[in-house]
């Protein structure tokens, strides 16, 4: 993973700590990255099981969360 992906994962994790999900627009606002590039990064992270995605009907957009790991 590159540095930008790590920063995005950290951003998503920090928002989740505040009980907030993350939409591509949040990442765009925070980092100034084009939405298309953000969506590509989020897709890669999702396929690597670093984040999960759900659709928010109220805002009509995809939202992202960190993948929870099971601790024994």
Secondary structure, 3 states (H helix, E strand, C coil): CCHHHHHHHHHHHHHHHCCCCECHHHHHHHHCCCHHHHHHHHHHHHHCCCEEEEEECCCCEEEEEECCCCCC
